[in-house]
């Protein structure tokens, strides 16, 4: 795909219309057509179960762990995760299209950075944009998606925080990381 300037987006959750407008504004002045390729990681069923288990009180878990786990329908959780990821992808593609963007997208089950690297190579991506919620600890230790992507792929990588505009991110307003 060399007839277009290809941008690969790795998004953690559905983009809002404001997020989509912010991404699109990065390429408004481009002379060539821009195509966005969205990668949405499949929500992790195991993490959801682990998180739910973490919210149980110690007494509930210690009293009868087998009883707690028997109530979990793992296939239903997996199905729900797939449906949520698909719905988030549909919402993200719609938000980007509403800005006039040309966009494709897919939900991936493989590790997100591997999927990003593969998509950049596949479409001859010129840049990658990673949109996430703030992850203070991961970013501090440079194990977040952006740090890992910068080490793995050979194109510029921009990290944007979802639900924050450029000014909020630059000035340290909102939820963005401002340092320790």
HELIX and SHEET records of a PDB file:
HELIX    1   1 UNK A   17  UNK A   25  1                                   9    
HELIX    2   2 UNK A   45  UNK A   54  1                                  10    
HELIX    3   3 UNK A   58  UNK A   63  1                                   6    
HELIX    4   4 UNK A   65  UNK A   70  1                                   6    
HELIX    5   5 UNK A   74  UNK A   97  1                                  24    
HELIX    6   6 UNK A  112  UNK A  123  1                                  12    
HELIX    7   7 UNK A  136  UNK A  140  1                                   5    
HELIX    8   8 UNK A  145  UNK A  152  1                                   8    
HELIX    9   9 UNK A  166  UNK A  171  1                                   6    
SHEET    1   A 5 UNK A 102  UNK A 108  0                                        
SHEET    2   A 5 UNK A  34  UNK A  41  1                                        
SHEET    3   A 5 UNK A   5  UNK A  11  1                                        
SHEET    4   A 5 UNK A 127  UNK A 132  1                                        
SHEET    5   A 5 UNK A 156  UNK A 161  1                                        
END                                                                             
